[in-house]
Structures are given as structure tokens and as C-alpha cells.
Amino acid sequence: MTPTRTVALVGRPNVGKSRLFNRILGRRVAIVHDMPGVTRDLAMAEVDNDFLLVDTGGIGIKPEMTPAAIHDATEEQVDLAIQAANLILFVVEGPSGVTAIDFEIADKLRRSGKEVLTVVNKIDCQRSGNLPTEDFKRLGFRDTMYVSAEHGTGSRELFQEILNALGPKPPVEEVDEDRRIKICLCGRPNVGKSSLGNALLKAPRLIVSDISGTTRDAIEHDLDYTSRTGDEWKFRLIDTAGMLPKRKLGTSLDYFSNLRSSSAIGRADVAFLILDALTGVAKHDKKIAGEIAEAGVGLVVVVNKWDLALESFRSQPMQGYSSEKEFRAAFAEAVREELFFLPNSPILFTSATTGFHVEDILSAAVTVDTTMDLELPTAKVNKTLLDLMERQRPKIVGGRRFKVYYGLQVAKRPFRIRLFCNREEKLDDSYFRYLQNGFHKEFRLEGCPVRFDLRGKPQENPYYSPNTSQNKGNNTLNKHGMGTPRRTARRGKK
């Protein structure tokens, strides 16, 4: 998993931030040059699978050194790096002492409220005793380190100080080799859900054991299956009742039946939305699909009773379709249009009665479950974002265009991508879906939900209140996985 802790190098131009960045990494990543302003974009790299190191452009570069637009964008990205950081390395230059710009940067860092470590660079052993150390203490930060990024002096001590400031490394999740993939067949009544479950449980080469539940819990079945390729698959099939619309919940039994089904969806690794091939996507199918999407689990669509649909097609061929394959492709496209909000889910065509492609359900469960554990490289995440935003630029809202400076994966199951941007409220739903679809295609995340955790500049957002519950920690996510947008905040909804 990409580290969620961030260390940012901040300082005025030409104090050696990029060289120090390379020194901490132990390899050359950032471009090093004596000319101020070479570093403009944020450079990022993972360090020992522990923290993300971010190199920033110089603060306070003179306007004549670079075009105004680039100057403004550089400083805006530095602001975002400061917001994202758990620890800031405030890099200053030893030989020149403290400058007026250094004091301005120090004030900026104090206002950020972040932990700051002053790093005095370009220190050679022979002249370290002549340094005006009291000047550096005037910057007002508790700890000061003296290093030479070029020669490596003090780099080991600096690295240890970084680790001390960050605290213990977050524990790595242990992989349970005996883990079973929890799958849930869900849908409205009479779509053949139980028949599919029985077809799976009665399949050849299958070992079944029941785990009895209470009246408030769904019944679960352990299912060990040997695939056609000889792979051993272990599942836990969660049996659910058909989900009824709220207006049709006539009895307490109906209510608790729906409640058990919703609970089963939340416990699943992969949920299967079962559709009836003869009726297509009904209104309540959309509501069930929305509930699965909100749960953040893997999602696969299964069109059951496909044998009956084929019989109908053969007896009365539909005009415009020359083959069953073409008919099936058109059917799948119609399903995608109706369920456009799903995470590019695979669509399977099966028949519980004939056993047609029933094993595909288990195969899809393995594929989606495996994909949900992927770690998306930070470099590729940012390249994907850049390509998507260059291919289709966001709309201008309120005089400004939504802009992403960088992103990284911070969680999985579901995938959560943290985007550091200029204004989070300027990402509309249609552009969110465009970015989501782009991620699904680029990383092949079919059936896996992707959510964006937007981090903008909250102090300039009139609808942002740092003391409200929706803005503590990660932003409250709506059904699309986005932070609460401006129009929702205006209505007072959470």
C-alpha cells in the first residue's frame, strides 16, 4: 500500500531541496541545478514503504526568473504540499545565513500548524563551527539539523530524526492464507437468486458445510471449488432473501428480511446483482445496485434466465440483431446505460436451470477480489490524472477550473484516491464519473469501486467549517465517494 504519511521539503529557491530529496532517497530522482526555479512541479517518491517524500518548488522566487503563471502555480503547489504533510523539512542555506524570505516562510509554516524540522544545508565539517547557529534558532522551530546534501554529512542523523518525528511505522496487514472470499447473491424476488445459489452449491467437485445463523442473520455456506484449470477456490456464500421496495414492506418479517440482506451486502467482499433476463433492469434493481455501490464492495452484474431470453430470441428474432452474440452485446450495453453509476462492473449471462456459465460467477468473484487488493503506483496515478485532465478539461465553475496537483492511493476495499486540488467543490458529478471511468480502464479495476478524497484549500471555502463532523479527517463521502459539494452544503445536508 502506498504510504499515507508525507514529508515535504520546503524552502526558498536554490537552498538544495532537490539534492537533499535525492540524498534521503538514496538515488537521483529530482533534477539538480544551480539555477533557481528548476523545480516547479511536485516530485514524489516512497521511502522504505514508510512515508512519501515530496520535493517542492522554491518559495519567493523573483518574478523576473520565471513567467507569472508558472510562479503562481509553483507557490500554489507548495501550499498544497504543506497541507498534505505530516512533517515539513524547512530547508535553509548555511553559508548565507537566515534571509528575510526565510522568516516569511517560517511564519507561513507556523500558521499551517504542522510539525516543522529546520534543516540547515550546505554545511561542510570544516566550517560548521563558524555557523551563526543563533540566527537559525530565531526561525522559531524546536529542532535544527545541520547537513550537507552534496557530501552526505548529517544525512543519517536527519533520516533518524524524520523517523522519530513521524513515530512508529503503521503495521502491515497480515495476509490470512485461510481467508475465504465472501460472496453475496442479491436482488429483488423471483430473479432466480436461490436457484443460482443451489446451482453453485450442487456443482460437481464441491465440498459444502453449513454455518447456521440466527433469525436476524443470513445463513452462510462454506464452498470449496476446483476450477477447470485446477485452482482451488475457497468461498463463503452468504444466502439472502429477495429485497423488496420499502413501500411493499407489509410485515415485520419483510422488514427484517431486507435488513438481513443489507447486512449481508456490507459483509461481502463481492456482491452479485442478479437481474432477470426477461424483464431487464427494473426500477428496484437500480436501488439495490445503488445500495451495493454505497457499501464499497466489489460488484458484478449477473443476467440470469438467459436460456429463456435465447428461446424468445430464436422464436421471434429481434430486428437488427443477426446473432445471439450481437443480441447479448446490445443487452449488456443497455444494462450499462441503466446502471451507469456502477464501477464498470463485469456483466455475466447465466442460467441456473441449464448451468450455462454458472462457474463464471465464481471466476469473476476471484478476479474482482484479487483486484481489490492492488496497490496503485503513485507515479502512474499521477500520470493517469494528467492524461485524463489533458484529454478532457473540467468546466470552469465560478471563474475557476477544477485542477488536481497530485494524487495517491490511501486505502483499498474500496480504492480511495486522495486528490490534492485547488477547489474541491468545483468537481461536478459528470467529471467525477469521467475520472472514475478513466481509472477503471487504465488500472483494469472492473467491478471495484473507486472513491476520491478531495483535499483543497478549506480556509478559503465559505461553506467549510473545520468543527463540523463532515470535515473531520476524511471528507464525508456522498454516494459517488466525493467530498460534500457546495450545492449540498448550501441546502444544509450532511
C-alpha positions, -999 to 999 in steps of 0.1 A, spaced: 0 0 0 12 35 -8 24 52 24 -2 76 39 24 97 58 40 126 39 72 145 45 76 178 24 108 197 17 100 234 17 122 265 14 133 294 -8 150 287 -42 185 273 -45 189 261 -9 194 225 -21 160 209 -16 162 187 -46 197 175 -38 185 167 -2 155 149 -17 178 127 -37 201 121 -7 172 110 15 160 86 -12 195 73 -19 190 77 -57 187 105 -82 151 114 -89 148 152 -88 167 173 -113 195 193 -96 208 226 -110 223 257 -96 198 279 -114 169 289 -91 134 278 -102 143 245 -118 119 226 -96 84 237 -104 62 206 -102 60 185 -71 83 155 -72 72 125 -50 88 92 -41 82 65 -15 108 59 12 112 24 26 74 18 22 71 41 52 64 77 40 60 97 9 87 123 3 77 155 -16 101 180 -32 86 214 -38 95 244 -59 112 274 -42 90 299 -23 97 335 -31 114 332 -64 118 366 -81 92 373 -108 118 381 -134 132 345 -131 100 328 -143 67 336 -160 40 348 -137 16 319 -144 43 294 -135 54 314 -104 18 314 -91 12 277 -99 45 267 -82 36 285 -50 1 271 -51 15 236 -52 38 243 -23 7 253 -3 -9 220 -11 22 201 -2 22 219 32 -14 209 38 -7 173 29 24 169 50 27 152 84 62 166 87 78 196 70 116 199 64 122 236 63 154 238 43 177 268 47 212 276 35 241 276 60 267 298 43 243 327 36 225 326 69 189 335 75 173 358 50 141 379 50 124 353 28 133 326 53 115 345 81 84 349 58 84 311 51 88 304 88 57 325 95 38 306 68 48 272 83 38 283 118 3 292 105 0 258 90 1 242 124 23 213 111 54 199 128 85 215 113 121 205 114 146 231 103 174 217 81 204 238 75 220 226 43 254 231 26 273 225 58 309 212 55 326 198 85 355 223 84 332 253 86 304 240 107 319 256 138 317 291 123 279 290 116 256 316 131 235 290 149 216 316 169 203 330 136 187 297 127 171 293 161 155 327 155 133 310 129 114 297 159 113 259 155 123 235 182 147 212 163 175 222 139 196 197 119 229 206 100 236 186 68 254 186 35 232 171 9 261 171 -16 285 153 6 261 133 28 272 150 61 245 146 87 221 127 64 220 96 86 211 117 117 185 136 96 168 104 85 166 91 120 151 124 132 125 121 104 115 87 117 114 99 153 91 128 143 68 105 123 65 79 150 62 42 147 56 28 112 19 17 107 15 -20 110 14 -40 78 -18 -60 73 -12 -97 77 -24 -119 49 -48 -147 60 -40 -177 39 -72 -195 51 -93 -165 42 -125 -172 22 -139 -148 -3 -173 -137 9 -198 -136 -19 -234 -125 -18 -261 -131 -43 -287 -103 -40 -316 -89 -60 -353 -85 -60 -376 -116 -55 -381 -141 -83 -349 -133 -103 -335 -168 -97 -311 -159 -69 -318 -190 -49 -316 -212 -80 -282 -198 -87 -271 -204 -52 -283 -240 -54 -266 -245 -87 -233 -234 -72 -237 -255 -40 -247 -286 -60 -219 -283 -86 -196 -312 -91 -162 -313 -72 -178 -292 -44 -175 -295 -6 -202 -278 13 -207 -272 51 -235 -251 66 -230 -224 92 -263 -218 109 -273 -183 117 -299 -167 139 -332 -153 127 -316 -119 123 -286 -132 103 -283 -146 69 -273 -183 65 -237 -188 52 -223 -217 34 -186 -226 30 -179 -235 -6 -146 -251 -18 -144 -253 -56 -119 -267 -80 -118 -246 -112 -114 -260 -147 -78 -250 -146 -72 -269 -113 -71 -239 -90 -86 -243 -55 -111 -216 -47 -125 -210 -12 -157 -190 -7 -183 -182 19 -216 -179 1 -240 -156 20 -276 -166 14 -301 -136 13 -338 -132 7 -352 -111 -21 -351 -73 -14 -384 -55 -15 -391 -18 -21 -399 0 12 -435 6 1 -440 -32 -2 -427 -40 33 -460 -52 47 -449 -71 77 -421 -71 102 -408 -103 85 -404 -84 53 -386 -56 71 -361 -79 89 -356 -98 56 -345 -66 39 -323 -58 69 -306 -92 67 -299 -87 30 -284 -52 35 -262 -66 63 -250 -94 40 -240 -69 13 -220 -50 39 -201 -82 50 -194 -93 14 -162 -90 -5 -180 -93 -38 -218 -88 -43 -236 -101 -73 -266 -81 -85 -289 -107 -101 -312 -95 -130 -340 -113 -148 -331 -116 -185 -368 -114 -194 -375 -81 -176 -341 -64 -178 -333 -36 -153 -363 -27 -132 -366 4 -110 -359 -15 -78 -328 -32 -94 -313 3 -96 -320 10 -59 -304 -23 -49 -274 -15 -72 -271 19 -55 -270 2 -21 -243 -22 -32 -223 7 -46 -226 27 -14 -213 -3 6 -180 -1 -12 -177 -38 -20 -169 -55 -54 -198 -56 -77 -207 -80 -106 -239 -80 -126 -254 -114 -134 -282 -117 -160 -300 -149 -151 -325 -169 -171 -305 -163 -203 -318 -196 -217 -353 -182 -217 -342 -150 -234 -325 -170 -261 -356 -191 -267 -376 -159 -271 -349 -145 -295 -349 -177 -316 -386 -180 -319 -391 -143 -327 -357 -128 -338 -355 -92 -330 -350 -70 -360 -315 -55 -362 -297 -85 -345 -282 -111 -367 -268 -134 -340 -271 -143 -303 -237 -127 -297 -248 -94 -312 -281 -96 -292 -261 -102 -259 -237 -73 -266 -267 -50 -271 -283 -63 -239 -251 -57 -220 -249 -21 -233 -285 -14 -223 -277 -27 -188 -247 -4 -186 -267 26 -196 -294 19 -170 -267 12 -143 -243 39 -154 -232 47 -118 -217 12 -112 -179 7 -111 -176 -6 -147 -189 -39 -134 -185 -71 -154 -218 -84 -168 -223 -122 -169 -250 -141 -187 -260 -174 -170 -288 -199 -165 -293 -216 -132 -316 -241 -148 -292 -253 -175 -259 -245 -157 -249 -221 -186 -217 -203 -175 -225 -207 -138 -188 -212 -130 -182 -177 -144 -198 -163 -112 -170 -179 -90 -143 -169 -115 -155 -133 -115 -155 -133 -77 -119 -144 -76 -109 -118 -102 -126 -89 -86 -115 -99 -50 -79 -101 -62 -81 -67 -80 -95 -51 -48 -60 -57 -32 -40 -39 -58 -16 -11 -49 -17 16 -75 18 32 -80 18 68 -72 37 78 -103 11 60 -125 -18 75 -105 -5 110 -113 3 102 -150 -33 89 -153 -47 120 -138 -26 143 -160 -36 123 -192 -73 124 -183 -73 161 -175 -54 169 -207 -78 148 -227 -109 164 -213 -106 196 -193 -131 203 -165 -156 230 -169 -150 265 -155 -171 270 -124 -173 303 -106 -145 317 -127 -121 289 -119 -114 255 -133 -110 224 -112 -74 214 -111 -56 184 -95 -19 188 -84 -12 153 -74 -29 122 -61 -21 89 -43 -39 58 -31 -46 59 6 -68 29 10 -83 -2 -7 -116 -21 -4 -128 3 -17 -100 21 -36 -96 56 -22 -75 81 -41 -66 113 -23 -65 142 -47 -49 175 -37 -67 201 -58 -74 238 -60 -111 237 -51 -129 205 -42 -164 220 -47 -156 226 -84 -156 188 -93 -191 181 -107 -207 147 -108 -202 142 -145 -165 149 -143 -162 127 -113 -176 98 -133 -152 106 -162 -122 104 -138 -136 72 -122 -141 55 -156 -106 66 -166 -92 49 -135 -112 17 -141 -99 14 -177 -63 24 -170 -58 1 -140 -84 -25 -151 -104 -22 -119 -137 -36 -134 -162 -41 -106 -141 -23 -80 -154 9 -65 -131 40 -67 -136 69 -44 -119 103 -44 -109 120 -12 -106 157 -23 -82 180 -4 -84 216 -15 -80 249 4 -107 247 30 -97 281 47 -109 298 15 -142 278 12 -171 297 27 -190 265 31 -162 248 50 -165 245 88 -135 228 104 -155 219 135 -183 201 117 -184 163 116 -183 162 78 -149 179 77 -131 159 104 -104 136 89 -115 123 56 -143 144 40 -178 129 43 -184 110 11 -216 110 -8 -227 80 -29 -201 89 -55 -173 88 -30 -167 126 -32 -165 152 -5 -197 171 1 -201 195 -28 -210 232 -25 -246 228 -36 -253 201 -9 -237 222 18 -259 251 8 -290 230 15 -277 221 49 -275 184 41 -247 162 56 
